[in-house]
Amino acid sequence: MTGTAMTGTAMTGTAVSGTGLAEAAARAGLTVLAEARWPDDGVTEPEQLPYFVISSFSPLVAATARRCLSRWYGAAPVPPGEGARVALILASVRGDVTIARTIAQIVDDGERMPPLLFFQSVGNAVLGYIATLWGIGGPMLCTSPVTDPEEDALALAASVLADGDADTALVVRAEPACTADEQDQAHALLVRLPGLSLPRPHLPGPRLPGRGERPGNKSGQARR
């Protein structure tokens, strides 16, 4: 990440706006395909990810990305013909504050650094996890602007798309809680340039009973 602004105290002006990312997409001239926020639907804790420890930041990013991607593509992975043309962009003013503080404390104490913390200290680590899970092969970019993070992220997305490096971009703005009265927040958009005509993936509908199978019987055998 560049321009990182992380300190041991809470920072102001980092709340994830419910409309800021969408408004920035409109100003950048991008079409929004899907959108997701965290927290949502009464769920306050994202699922823990394998090999991501201590901090809730990477699970927050992954959970919000999953919600957004699934609303357009359905279940993972992205169709192979499209996955290579999807970019992943993560914007965060604070970044993973918990990991940064933990690493700083370990260094100050002169203790041995756990290898997983090196892995997690790089913002692209969680994007790599998302890319692997969803079959995404486009550019992966992290940005940490101290002002206008939504504008910065969507301008970056517009640039990547205009340069032809990708057809679609998933943009995630994520900010971890730094105090007891705060909550982890994230907002994600799946965007494209206007006028790009790509068919929407077929989302699987409800499974219909097979021949000789009654509704509710998942064994595939007729009930006697």
N, CA and C of each residue as an Amber inpcrd file, in Angstrom:
protein
   672
   0.8300000  -1.1930000   0.0000000   0.0000000   0.0000000   0.0000000
   0.8660000   1.2450000   0.0000000   0.3600000   2.3040000  -0.6280000
   1.0930000   3.5520000  -0.6390000   0.3110000   4.6040000   0.0940000
   1.0310000   5.5690000   0.6470000   0.3520000   6.6550000   1.3530000
  -0.3730000   6.1940000   2.5870000   0.0980000   5.1380000   3.2130000
  -0.6180000   4.5460000   4.3320000  -0.7070000   5.5090000   5.5040000
  -1.9100000   5.5550000   6.1050000  -2.1140000   6.3970000   7.2850000
  -2.6120000   5.5230000   8.4130000  -1.7040000   4.9870000   9.1980000
  -2.0750000   4.1200000  10.2980000  -1.3450000   4.6010000  11.5380000
  -2.0730000   4.7790000  12.6120000  -1.4580000   5.1960000  13.8510000
  -2.0530000   4.3920000  14.9820000  -1.5440000   4.6250000  16.1880000
  -2.0580000   3.9030000  17.3410000  -3.3080000   4.5350000  17.9160000
  -3.7720000   5.6340000  17.3340000  -4.9840000   6.2830000  17.8100000
  -6.0320000   6.2610000  16.7410000  -7.2790000   6.4570000  17.1490000
  -8.3720000   6.4550000  16.1840000  -8.2280000   7.6410000  15.2540000
  -8.6140000   7.4440000  13.9770000  -8.5260000   8.5030000  12.9900000
  -9.9110000   8.9520000  12.6090000 -10.0270000  10.1920000  12.2270000
 -11.3190000  10.7310000  11.8250000 -11.4260000  10.7130000  10.3140000
 -12.6800000  10.8210000   9.8360000 -12.8980000  10.9070000   8.4070000
 -12.7190000   9.5990000   7.6680000 -12.7930000   8.4620000   8.3600000
 -12.5710000   7.1830000   7.7030000 -13.8280000   6.3260000   7.6440000
 -14.9590000   6.8280000   8.1020000 -16.1840000   6.0470000   8.0560000
 -16.5400000   5.7240000   6.6130000 -17.0250000   4.5080000   6.3810000
 -17.4070000   4.0800000   5.0420000 -18.8200000   4.5580000   4.7690000
 -18.9700000   5.4900000   3.8570000 -20.2710000   6.0620000   3.5380000
 -21.1280000   5.0580000   2.7950000 -22.4200000   5.0910000   3.0590000
 -23.3410000   4.2050000   2.3580000 -23.5340000   4.5680000   0.9040000
 -23.2120000   5.8050000   0.5310000 -23.4240000   6.2480000  -0.8470000
 -22.1370000   6.7290000  -1.5110000 -21.0690000   6.9510000  -0.7300000
 -19.8620000   7.5480000  -1.2770000 -19.2610000   6.7860000  -2.4360000
 -19.1810000   5.4640000  -2.3290000 -18.5710000   4.6650000  -3.3840000
 -19.4210000   4.6930000  -4.6540000 -20.7440000   4.5750000  -4.5010000
 -21.6260000   4.6020000  -5.6630000 -21.5930000   5.9630000  -6.3540000
 -21.5400000   7.0330000  -5.5650000 -21.4650000   8.3720000  -6.1480000
 -20.1450000   8.5660000  -6.8780000 -19.0680000   8.0450000  -6.3160000
 -17.7740000   8.1420000  -6.9710000 -17.7660000   7.3530000  -8.2790000
 -18.4490000   6.2130000  -8.3050000 -18.5390000   5.4230000  -9.5330000
 -19.2740000   6.2080000 -10.6150000 -20.3470000   6.8920000 -10.2250000
 -21.0920000   7.6980000 -11.1920000 -20.2270000   8.8260000 -11.7430000
 -19.4670000   9.4760000 -10.8700000 -18.6000000  10.5650000 -11.3210000
 -17.4820000  10.0560000 -12.2240000 -17.0520000   8.8130000 -11.9960000
 -16.0100000   8.2220000 -12.8360000 -16.5780000   7.6630000 -14.1380000
 -17.9030000   7.7290000 -14.2980000 -18.5430000   7.2490000 -15.5140000
 -18.6240000   5.7440000 -15.6160000 -18.6900000   5.0640000 -14.4670000
 -18.7220000   3.6090000 -14.4520000 -20.1290000   3.0850000 -14.2010000
 -20.4120000   1.9370000 -14.7690000 -21.6890000   1.2560000 -14.5560000
 -21.5540000   0.2780000 -13.3980000 -22.4680000   0.3550000 -12.4370000
 -22.4520000  -0.5370000 -11.2780000 -23.2790000  -1.7750000 -11.5790000
 -22.6440000  -2.9350000 -11.4870000 -23.3190000  -4.2100000 -11.7300000
 -23.8800000  -4.8240000 -10.4570000 -23.1540000  -4.6790000  -9.3660000
 -23.5630000  -5.2760000  -8.0870000 -22.9350000  -4.4810000  -6.9560000
 -23.5350000  -4.6040000  -5.7760000 -23.1120000  -3.8190000  -4.6260000
 -23.3200000  -4.6390000  -3.3580000 -22.4490000  -4.4420000  -2.3720000
 -22.6030000  -5.1170000  -1.0790000 -21.9720000  -4.2630000   0.0070000
 -22.5010000  -4.4030000   1.2190000 -21.9670000  -3.6640000   2.3750000
 -21.7710000  -4.6110000   3.5530000 -20.9170000  -4.1850000   4.4330000
 -20.7400000  -4.8820000   5.7100000 -20.6410000  -3.8190000   6.8050000
 -21.3810000  -3.9610000   7.9080000 -22.2920000  -5.0600000   8.2360000
 -23.6150000  -4.9380000   7.4810000 -24.3050000  -6.0630000   7.3660000
 -25.5730000  -6.1040000   6.6490000 -26.3570000  -7.3060000   7.1660000
 -27.6590000  -7.2000000   7.0690000 -28.5490000  -8.3040000   7.4390000
 -28.3440000  -8.7880000   8.8700000 -27.9160000  -7.8790000   9.7430000
 -27.7880000  -8.2320000  11.1450000 -26.5670000  -9.0540000  11.4830000
 -25.7000000  -9.3530000  10.5110000 -24.4820000 -10.1270000  10.7660000
 -23.3530000  -9.1530000  11.0560000 -22.7040000  -9.2960000  12.1900000
 -21.6870000  -8.3270000  12.5940000 -20.2680000  -8.8710000  12.5210000
 -20.0910000 -10.1900000  12.4310000 -18.7530000 -10.7740000  12.4020000
 -18.5770000 -11.6240000  11.1460000 -17.6310000 -11.2660000  10.2770000
 -17.3660000 -12.1080000   9.1040000 -16.7040000 -13.4120000   9.5050000
 -16.8200000 -14.4140000   8.6490000 -16.2090000 -15.7120000   8.9240000
 -14.6900000 -15.5940000   8.8850000 -14.0380000 -16.3220000   9.7890000
 -12.5750000 -16.3240000   9.8160000 -12.0350000 -17.0300000   8.5860000
 -10.9010000 -16.5610000   8.0710000 -10.2760000 -17.1630000   6.9010000
  -9.1090000 -18.0390000   7.3320000  -8.8700000 -19.1340000   6.6220000
  -7.6970000 -19.9560000   6.9520000  -6.4080000 -19.1760000   6.7290000
  -5.4880000 -19.2830000   7.6630000  -4.1610000 -18.6620000   7.6180000
  -4.1710000 -17.1470000   7.8450000  -5.3280000 -16.5790000   8.1260000
  -5.4100000 -15.1650000   8.4770000  -5.7510000 -15.0970000   9.9590000
  -4.8330000 -14.5640000  10.7670000  -4.9700000 -14.6450000  12.2160000
  -5.0530000 -13.2590000  12.8350000  -5.5400000 -13.2390000  14.0670000
  -5.5530000 -12.0690000  14.9590000  -6.5320000 -10.9880000  14.5260000
  -6.4530000 -10.5530000  13.2750000  -7.2000000  -9.3940000  12.7960000
  -8.4760000  -9.7940000  12.0530000  -9.4790000  -8.9120000  12.1110000
 -10.7320000  -9.1200000  11.3720000 -10.7240000  -8.4060000  10.0280000
  -9.6270000  -7.7210000   9.6850000  -9.6120000  -6.9030000   8.4720000
  -9.7370000  -7.7470000   7.2000000  -8.8920000  -8.7550000   7.0470000
  -8.9550000  -9.5890000   5.8440000 -10.2830000 -10.3410000   5.7300000
 -10.8060000 -10.9360000   6.8160000 -12.1360000 -11.5310000   6.7190000
 -13.2110000 -10.5300000   6.3270000 -13.0980000  -9.2810000   6.7970000
 -14.0470000  -8.2320000   6.4300000 -14.0240000  -7.9870000   4.9240000
 -12.8270000  -7.8610000   4.3580000 -12.6840000  -7.6280000   2.9180000
 -13.2260000  -8.8150000   2.1270000 -12.8630000 -10.0250000   2.5350000
 -13.2880000 -11.2230000   1.8120000 -14.7980000 -11.4150000   1.8590000
 -15.4070000 -11.1670000   3.0140000 -16.8510000 -11.3440000   3.1530000
 -17.6160000 -10.3500000   2.2880000 -17.1670000  -9.1060000   2.2650000
 -17.8470000  -8.0870000   1.4690000 -17.6590000  -8.3650000  -0.0200000
 -16.4670000  -8.7810000  -0.4010000 -16.2110000  -9.1430000  -1.7960000
 -17.0900000 -10.3130000  -2.2210000 -17.2020000 -11.3240000  -1.3560000
 -18.0230000 -12.4880000  -1.6890000 -19.4730000 -12.0930000  -1.9120000
 -20.0080000 -11.2460000  -1.0490000 -21.3950000 -10.8160000  -1.2060000
 -21.6050000 -10.1040000  -2.5390000 -20.6650000  -9.2350000  -2.8720000
 -20.8090000  -8.4620000  -4.1020000 -20.6790000  -9.3630000  -5.3330000
 -19.6450000 -10.1870000  -5.3760000 -19.4290000 -11.0630000  -6.5210000
 -20.5830000 -12.0460000  -6.7120000 -21.0980000 -12.5810000  -5.6070000
 -22.1700000 -13.5800000  -5.7130000 -23.4600000 -12.9800000  -6.2230000
 -23.6610000 -11.6880000  -6.0310000 -24.8830000 -11.0470000  -6.5200000
 -24.8760000 -10.8710000  -8.0330000 -23.7070000 -10.9950000  -8.6410000
 -23.6380000 -10.9210000 -10.1060000 -23.3190000 -12.2820000 -10.7230000
 -22.3660000 -12.9860000 -10.1390000 -21.8980000 -14.2390000 -10.7360000
 -22.5170000 -15.4810000 -10.1180000 -23.2360000 -15.3490000  -9.0130000
 -23.7140000 -16.5280000  -8.3130000 -22.5850000 -17.1060000  -7.4760000
 -22.5260000 -18.4270000  -7.3970000 -21.4860000 -19.0780000  -6.5960000
 -20.1350000 -19.0220000  -7.3050000 -19.0610000 -19.0610000  -6.5030000
 -17.7140000 -19.1130000  -7.0660000 -17.5220000 -20.4280000  -7.8320000
 -16.6820000 -20.4080000  -8.8830000 -15.8510000 -19.3050000  -9.3590000
 -16.5510000 -18.4820000 -10.4320000 -15.9220000 -17.3620000 -10.8150000
 -16.3560000 -16.5800000 -11.9620000 -16.1780000 -17.4450000 -13.2100000
 -17.0880000 -17.3560000 -14.1960000 -16.8990000 -18.1300000 -15.4350000
 -15.4980000 -17.9330000 -16.0010000 -14.8310000 -19.0110000 -16.4320000
 -13.4280000 -18.9380000 -16.8510000 -13.1440000 -17.8590000 -17.8940000
 -14.0670000 -17.6500000 -18.8070000 -13.8430000 -16.6550000 -19.8470000
 -13.8160000 -15.2330000 -19.3170000 -14.3960000 -15.0210000 -18.1470000
 -14.4530000 -13.6770000 -17.5750000 -13.4720000 -13.4650000 -16.4300000
 -13.1370000 -14.5330000 -15.7240000 -12.3040000 -14.3910000 -14.5300000
 -10.9700000 -13.7200000 -14.7910000 -10.3590000 -14.0200000 -15.9400000
  -9.0580000 -13.4360000 -16.2560000  -9.1430000 -11.9510000 -16.5390000
 -10.3640000 -11.4400000 -16.7160000 -10.5580000 -10.0400000 -17.0740000
 -11.2220000  -9.2470000 -15.9490000 -11.1280000  -9.7640000 -14.7310000
 -11.6760000  -9.0730000 -13.5590000 -10.5160000  -8.5360000 -12.7190000
 -10.5580000  -7.2460000 -12.3920000  -9.5490000  -6.6230000 -11.5310000
 -10.0750000  -6.5310000 -10.1050000  -9.1710000  -6.5970000  -9.1390000
  -9.5060000  -6.4510000  -7.7300000  -8.7950000  -5.2230000  -7.1720000
  -9.5680000  -4.3240000  -6.5620000  -9.0030000  -3.0910000  -6.0100000
  -9.4790000  -2.9330000  -4.5770000  -8.5380000  -2.7700000  -3.6700000
  -8.8410000  -2.5760000  -2.2480000  -8.3780000  -1.1840000  -1.8340000
  -9.2770000  -0.4070000  -1.2470000  -8.9500000   0.9260000  -0.7430000
  -9.2350000   0.9720000   0.7520000  -8.2580000   1.4360000   1.5200000
  -8.4320000   1.5540000   2.9650000  -7.5060000   2.6290000   3.4960000
  -8.0670000   3.5870000   4.2100000  -7.2470000   4.6280000   4.8250000
  -6.4320000   4.0370000   5.9740000  -7.0720000   3.2490000   6.8160000
  -6.3980000   2.6910000   7.9880000  -5.5770000   1.4640000   7.6680000
  -6.0440000   0.6690000   6.7310000  -5.3900000  -0.6090000   6.4940000
  -5.6270000  -1.5510000   7.6570000  -4.8180000  -2.5800000   7.7430000
  -4.9860000  -3.5690000   8.8110000  -4.2810000  -3.0610000  10.0710000
  -4.9780000  -2.2290000  10.8290000  -4.3980000  -1.6020000  12.0120000
  -3.9700000  -2.6370000  13.0470000  -4.7830000  -3.6570000  13.2290000
  -4.4730000  -4.6750000  14.2410000  -3.1490000  -5.3680000  13.9470000
  -2.9400000  -5.7510000  12.6990000  -1.6900000  -6.4130000  12.3320000
  -0.5120000  -5.4530000  12.4590000  -0.7070000  -4.1990000  12.0420000
   0.3680000  -3.2070000  12.1480000   0.7870000  -3.0090000  13.6090000
  -0.2080000  -2.9090000  14.4950000   0.1050000  -2.7260000  15.9210000
   0.7750000  -3.9610000  16.5080000   0.3080000  -5.1300000  16.0930000
   0.8790000  -6.3760000  16.6130000   2.3400000  -6.5200000  16.1960000
   2.6140000  -6.2360000  14.9170000   3.9900000  -6.3220000  14.4270000
   4.8810000  -5.3230000  15.1630000   4.3820000  -4.1060000  15.3490000
   5.1630000  -3.0810000  16.0490000   5.4870000  -3.5140000  17.4780000
   4.5140000  -4.1380000  18.1480000   4.7310000  -4.5740000  19.5280000
   5.7600000  -5.7080000  19.5940000   5.6650000  -6.6450000  18.6310000
   6.6150000  -7.7600000  18.6060000   8.0360000  -7.2400000  18.3740000
   8.1780000  -6.2740000  17.4770000   9.5000000  -5.6950000  17.2050000
  10.0210000  -4.9700000  18.4380000   9.1590000  -4.1900000  19.0760000
   9.5750000  -3.4630000  20.2820000  10.0170000  -4.4060000  21.3920000
   9.3500000  -5.5610000  21.4870000   9.6690000  -6.5180000  22.5400000
  10.8470000  -7.4250000  22.1800000  11.3380000  -7.3120000  20.9400000
  12.4580000  -8.1380000  20.5130000  12.1130000  -9.6040000  20.3580000
  10.8560000  -9.9120000  20.0880000  10.4130000 -11.2950000  19.9540000
  10.4880000 -11.7580000  18.4960000  10.3690000 -13.0630000  18.3040000
  10.3800000 -13.6560000  16.9690000   9.0640000 -13.3520000  16.2630000
   9.1590000 -12.9530000  14.9980000   7.9680000 -12.5930000  14.2240000
   7.3110000 -13.8530000  13.6370000   6.0460000 -14.1180000  13.9360000
   5.3550000 -15.2500000  13.3090000   5.2470000 -15.0300000  11.7980000
   5.5690000 -16.0340000  10.9870000   5.5510000 -15.8790000   9.5270000
   4.2090000 -15.3980000   8.9800000   3.1020000 -15.8350000   9.6020000
   1.7880000 -15.4380000   9.0880000   1.5680000 -13.9340000   9.1780000
   2.2270000 -13.2710000  10.0990000   2.0550000 -11.8260000  10.2060000
   2.7270000 -11.0970000   9.0450000   3.8710000 -11.6160000   8.5760000
   4.4900000 -11.0540000   7.3770000   3.5260000 -11.1780000   6.1990000
   2.9260000 -12.3380000   6.0780000   1.9690000 -12.6250000   4.9990000
   0.7920000 -11.6590000   5.0580000   0.2410000 -11.4560000   6.2410000
  -0.9310000 -10.6090000   6.3880000  -0.6300000  -9.1190000   6.3120000
   0.6140000  -8.7380000   6.5220000   0.9370000  -7.3190000   6.5290000
   0.8590000  -6.6960000   5.1400000   0.7620000  -7.5190000   4.1150000
   0.6470000  -7.0370000   2.7370000  -0.8220000  -7.0280000   2.3460000
  -1.3100000  -5.8780000   1.8960000  -2.7300000  -5.7610000   1.5630000
  -3.1750000  -6.7090000   0.4700000  -2.2650000  -7.0450000  -0.4520000
  -2.6280000  -7.9420000  -1.5510000  -2.8680000  -9.3760000  -1.0990000
  -2.5070000  -9.7070000   0.1340000  -2.6730000 -11.0800000   0.5970000
  -4.1300000 -11.5150000   0.5310000  -5.0320000 -10.6930000   1.0380000
  -6.4470000 -11.0700000   1.0170000  -6.9990000 -11.0190000  -0.4010000
  -6.4790000 -10.1170000  -1.2370000  -6.9220000 -10.1000000  -2.6380000
  -6.5030000 -11.3860000  -3.3440000  -5.3190000 -11.8980000  -3.0060000
  -4.8990000 -13.1730000  -3.5700000  -5.8080000 -14.3120000  -3.1570000
  -6.2620000 -14.2740000  -1.9000000  -7.2050000 -15.2880000  -1.4180000
  -8.5080000 -15.2230000  -2.2150000  -9.0280000 -14.0070000  -2.4020000
 -10.2710000 -13.8150000  -3.1530000 -10.0960000 -14.2770000  -4.5960000
  -8.9740000 -13.9100000  -5.2050000  -8.7150000 -14.2790000  -6.5980000
  -8.6680000 -15.7900000  -6.7710000  -8.0160000 -16.4820000  -5.8410000
  -7.9130000 -17.9360000  -5.9260000  -9.2830000 -18.5900000  -5.7750000
 -10.0520000 -18.1150000  -4.8100000 -11.3670000 -18.7010000  -4.5530000
 -12.3200000 -18.4790000  -5.7150000 -12.2560000 -17.3090000  -6.3270000
 -13.2150000 -16.9430000  -7.3700000 -12.6790000 -17.1180000  -8.7920000
 -11.4660000 -17.6000000  -8.9460000 -10.9230000 -17.8090000 -10.2810000
 -10.6810000 -16.5100000 -11.0230000 -10.1830000 -15.5000000 -10.3140000
  -9.9460000 -14.1810000 -10.8970000  -8.4660000 -14.0260000 -11.2230000
  -8.1700000 -13.5220000 -12.4280000  -6.7860000 -13.4210000 -12.8620000
  -6.3630000 -12.0430000 -13.3250000  -7.1800000 -11.0220000 -13.0650000
  -6.8440000  -9.6730000 -13.4800000  -5.9300000  -8.9730000 -12.4870000
  -5.6600000  -7.6780000 -12.7000000  -4.7890000  -6.9260000 -11.7980000
  -5.3300000  -6.9000000 -10.3720000  -4.4180000  -6.8880000  -9.3890000
  -4.7720000  -6.7400000  -7.9840000  -4.0470000  -5.5130000  -7.4430000
  -4.8120000  -4.5420000  -6.9610000  -4.2350000  -3.2610000  -6.5580000
  -4.7610000  -2.8420000  -5.1940000  -3.8790000  -2.2730000  -4.3800000
  -4.2630000  -1.7200000  -3.0860000  -3.8950000  -0.2390000  -3.0380000
  -4.7600000   0.5620000  -2.4490000  -4.4810000   1.9790000  -2.2960000
  -4.8950000   2.4240000  -0.9080000  -4.1520000   3.3770000  -0.3500000
  -4.4430000   3.8620000   0.9910000  -4.3430000   5.3840000   1.0280000
  -5.2490000   6.0710000   0.3500000  -5.2020000   7.5360000   0.3200000
  -5.7200000   8.1280000   1.6260000  -5.1610000   9.2520000   2.0180000
  -5.5940000   9.8810000   3.2650000  -6.7950000  10.7930000   3.0410000
  -7.0870000  11.1270000   1.8020000  -8.2780000  11.9300000   1.4880000
  -9.0090000  11.3020000   0.3160000 -10.3340000  11.4300000   0.3130000
 -11.1910000  10.9580000  -0.7850000 -10.8790000   9.5300000  -1.2250000
 -10.9490000   8.5580000  -0.3210000 -10.6210000   7.1830000  -0.7150000
 -11.5640000   6.6160000  -1.7700000 -12.8410000   7.0150000  -1.7330000
 -13.7790000   6.5270000  -2.7430000 -13.3990000   7.0360000  -4.1320000
 -13.1170000   8.3450000  -4.2170000 -12.7270000   8.9270000  -5.5010000
 -11.4540000   8.2730000  -6.0170000 -10.4900000   8.0800000  -5.1320000
  -9.2230000   7.4730000  -5.5180000  -9.4320000   6.0620000  -6.0570000
 -10.2280000   5.2630000  -5.3530000 -10.4410000   3.8760000  -5.7440000
 -11.1710000   3.7650000  -7.0760000 -12.2000000   4.5870000  -7.2800000
 -12.9780000   4.4880000  -8.5140000 -12.2370000   5.1020000  -9.6890000
 -11.4200000   6.1220000  -9.4360000 -10.5800000   6.6580000 -10.5090000
  -9.5640000   5.6110000 -10.9500000  -9.0150000   4.8660000  -9.9750000
  -8.0880000   3.7890000 -10.3010000  -8.7890000   2.7020000 -11.0980000
 -10.0010000   2.3500000 -10.7030000 -10.7680000   1.3370000 -11.4320000
 -11.0330000   1.7920000 -12.8610000 -11.4390000   3.0490000 -13.0220000
 -11.7200000   3.5790000 -14.3600000 -10.4700000   3.5430000 -15.2300000
  -9.3160000   3.8400000 -14.6340000  -8.0600000   3.8190000 -15.3790000
  -7.7040000   2.4070000 -15.8310000  -7.8470000   1.4420000 -14.9200000
  -7.5490000   0.0480000 -15.2600000  -8.4470000  -0.4430000 -16.3900000
  -9.7290000  -0.0970000 -16.3130000 -10.6780000  -0.5350000 -17.3370000
 -10.4190000   0.1770000 -18.6640000 -10.1450000   1.4710000 -18.6130000
  -9.9060000   2.2360000 -19.8340000  -8.6300000   1.7830000 -20.5400000
  -7.6290000   1.3550000 -19.7790000  -6.3780000   0.8720000 -20.3720000
  -6.5130000  -0.5120000 -20.9930000  -7.6550000  -1.1610000 -20.7550000
  -7.8690000  -2.4840000 -21.3220000  -7.2780000  -3.6200000 -20.5300000
  -6.8610000  -3.3370000 -19.2860000  -6.2840000  -4.3910000 -18.4590000
  -7.3460000  -5.3210000 -17.8770000  -8.5840000  -4.8830000 -17.8890000
  -9.6920000  -5.6930000 -17.3670000 -10.9870000  -5.1930000 -17.9760000
 -12.0080000  -6.0530000 -17.9550000 -13.3390000  -5.6630000 -18.4070000
 -14.2270000  -5.2620000 -17.2360000 -13.9360000  -5.8280000 -16.0720000
 -14.7460000  -5.6300000 -14.8750000 -13.8120000  -5.4100000 -13.6930000
 -14.2400000  -4.5840000 -12.7380000 -13.4190000  -4.3520000 -11.5510000
 -14.2660000  -4.4710000 -10.2970000 -13.7580000  -5.2020000  -9.3360000
 -14.3660000  -5.2440000  -8.0020000 -13.6000000  -4.2680000  -7.1290000
 -14.2960000  -3.2730000  -6.6070000 -13.6860000  -2.2550000  -5.7560000
 -14.2290000  -2.4230000  -4.3450000 -13.3440000  -2.6090000  -3.3770000
 -13.7500000  -2.7660000  -1.9820000 -13.1230000  -1.6440000  -1.1570000
 -13.9600000  -0.8980000  -0.4570000 -13.4850000   0.0930000   0.5140000
 -13.7210000  -0.5040000   1.9000000 -12.6750000  -0.6620000   2.6790000
 -12.8020000  -1.3180000   3.9870000 -12.0490000  -0.5330000   5.0420000
 -12.6730000  -0.3710000   6.2120000 -12.0440000   0.3110000   7.3340000
 -12.3050000  -0.4810000   8.6170000 -11.2500000  -0.8790000   9.3170000
 -11.4320000  -1.6220000  10.5680000 -11.7610000  -0.6830000  11.7190000
 -12.4280000  -1.2180000  12.7130000 -12.6950000  -0.4560000  13.9320000
 -11.4010000  -0.2550000  14.6990000 -11.2440000   0.9280000  15.2810000
 -10.0450000   1.2130000  16.0760000 -10.3610000   1.4800000  17.5360000
 -11.6360000   1.7020000  17.8490000 -12.0350000   1.9520000  19.2320000
 -13.2370000   1.0870000  19.5730000 -13.5650000   1.0240000  20.8500000
 -14.6420000   0.1480000  21.3130000 -16.0030000   0.5700000  20.7720000
 -16.1730000   1.8580000  20.4640000 -17.4720000   2.3190000  19.9890000
 -17.5730000   2.3240000  18.4690000 -16.5730000   1.7760000  17.7830000
 -16.6120000   1.6700000  16.3290000 -16.9030000   0.2390000  15.9000000
 -17.1980000   0.0780000  14.6060000 -17.4790000  -1.2360000  14.0430000
 -16.7750000  -1.3500000  12.6940000 -16.2690000  -2.5470000  12.3810000
 -15.6900000  -2.7700000  11.0590000 -16.7240000  -2.4290000   9.9910000
 -16.2860000  -1.7520000   8.9410000 -17.1890000  -1.3600000   7.8680000
 -16.5460000  -1.6050000   6.5120000 -17.3620000  -1.9830000   5.5390000
 -16.8640000  -2.1730000   4.1810000 -17.9950000  -1.9640000   3.1860000
 -17.6210000  -1.5780000   1.9850000 -18.5720000  -1.3410000   0.9030000
 -17.8900000  -1.7930000  -0.3770000 -18.5790000  -2.5640000  -1.2030000
 -17.9900000  -3.0870000  -2.4350000 -18.8960000  -2.8130000  -3.6230000
 -18.2760000  -2.5180000  -4.7520000 -18.9820000  -2.3480000  -6.0180000
 -18.3020000  -3.1930000  -7.0840000 -19.0940000  -3.7920000  -7.9510000
 -18.5980000  -4.4400000  -9.1590000 -18.9460000  -3.5140000 -10.3180000
 -17.9380000  -3.0320000 -11.0570000 -18.1680000  -1.9790000 -12.0420000
 -17.5760000  -2.3400000 -13.4070000 -18.1410000  -1.6860000 -14.4330000
 -17.6310000  -1.7810000 -15.8020000 -17.7510000  -0.4190000 -16.4710000
 -17.0550000  -0.2670000 -17.5830000 -17.2420000   0.9180000 -18.4030000
 -18.5960000   0.8400000 -19.0810000 -19.2850000   1.9530000 -19.2620000
 -20.5750000   1.9240000 -19.9460000 -20.4050000   1.4940000 -21.3950000
 -21.3940000   0.7780000 -21.8920000 -21.3650000   0.3490000 -23.2860000
 -20.7030000  -0.9920000 -23.5140000 -20.0230000  -1.5350000 -22.5100000
 -19.3980000  -2.8510000 -22.6560000 -20.4690000  -3.9160000 -22.5070000
 -20.6950000  -4.6570000 -23.5560000 -21.7690000  -5.6440000 -23.5730000
 -21.2080000  -7.0360000 -23.3360000 -21.3710000  -7.5100000 -22.1140000
 -21.0230000  -8.8790000 -21.7710000 -22.2560000  -9.5240000 -21.1560000
 -22.6030000 -10.7450000 -21.5630000 -23.7940000 -11.3790000 -21.0030000
 -23.6530000 -11.6310000 -19.5260000 -24.7450000 -11.4320000 -18.8080000
 -24.7130000 -11.7430000 -17.3920000 -24.6750000 -13.2510000 -17.2080000
 -23.8200000 -13.7500000 -16.3090000 -23.7560000 -15.1980000 -16.0780000
 -25.1110000 -15.7330000 -15.6380000 -25.3740000 -16.9620000 -16.0610000
 -26.6160000 -17.5970000 -15.6470000 -26.5210000 -17.9890000 -14.1870000
 -27.4370000 -17.4580000 -13.3880000 -27.4670000 -17.8060000 -11.9720000
 -28.3490000 -19.0310000 -11.7920000 -27.8480000 -20.0520000 -11.1030000
 -28.6390000 -21.2710000 -10.9370000 -29.9050000 -21.0030000 -10.1410000
 -31.0010000 -21.5340000 -10.6370000 -32.2650000 -21.3920000  -9.9380000
 -32.4730000 -22.5240000  -8.9580000 -33.6570000 -22.6080000  -8.3480000
 -33.9250000 -23.7030000  -7.4080000 -33.9150000 -25.0490000  -8.0970000
 -33.3720000 -26.0260000  -7.4280000 -33.3060000 -27.3760000  -7.9910000
 -34.6840000 -27.9880000  -8.0370000 -35.0260000 -28.5620000  -9.2140000
 -36.3140000 -29.2150000  -9.3690000 -36.1760000 -30.7120000  -9.1150000
 -37.2090000 -31.3580000  -8.5540000 -37.1250000 -32.7970000  -8.2980000
 -36.9030000 -33.5750000  -9.5860000 -36.0620000 -34.5900000  -9.5240000
 -35.8470000 -35.4310000 -10.6770000 -36.9610000 -36.4590000 -10.8370000
 -36.8350000 -37.2560000 -11.8850000 -37.8600000 -38.2610000 -12.1510000
 -37.9270000 -39.2500000 -10.9920000 -39.1180000 -39.4950000 -10.4950000
 -39.3010000 -40.4260000  -9.3950000 -38.9390000 -39.8560000  -8.0430000
 -38.6540000 -38.5320000  -8.0000000 -38.2580000 -37.9100000  -6.7320000
 -39.2910000 -36.8770000  -6.3340000 -39.7440000 -36.9330000  -5.1190000
 -40.6830000 -35.9640000  -4.6060000 -39.9520000 -34.7760000  -4.0060000
 -40.5990000 -33.6140000  -3.9950000 -39.9610000 -32.4520000  -3.3690000
 -39.5710000 -32.7500000  -1.9260000 -38.3550000 -32.3320000  -1.5480000
 -37.8950000 -32.5460000  -0.1850000 -37.0930000 -33.8140000  -0.0150000
 -37.1170000 -34.7260000  -1.0410000 -36.3480000 -35.9480000  -0.9720000
 -35.0370000 -35.7410000  -1.7210000 -33.9290000 -35.5350000  -1.0230000
 -32.6490000 -35.2010000  -1.6220000 -31.8340000 -36.4230000  -2.0080000
 -32.3500000 -37.5990000  -1.7980000 -31.5720000 -38.8050000  -2.0680000
 -31.5940000 -39.1780000  -3.5200000 -32.5370000 -38.5880000  -4.2920000
 -32.6570000 -38.9410000  -5.6940000 -33.4380000 -40.2170000  -5.8890000
 -34.0220000 -40.8000000  -4.8180000 -34.7980000 -42.0220000  -4.9140000
 -36.2420000 -41.7390000  -4.5430000 -37.1390000 -42.4260000  -5.2130000
 -38.5460000 -42.2540000  -4.9080000 -38.8630000 -42.8100000  -3.5410000
 -39.7250000 -42.0980000  -2.8450000 -40.1540000 -42.6050000  -1.5350000
 -41.2230000 -43.6620000  -1.7410000 -41.1910000 -44.6190000  -0.8810000
 -42.2000000 -45.6880000  -0.9670000 -43.3290000 -45.3880000  -0.0110000
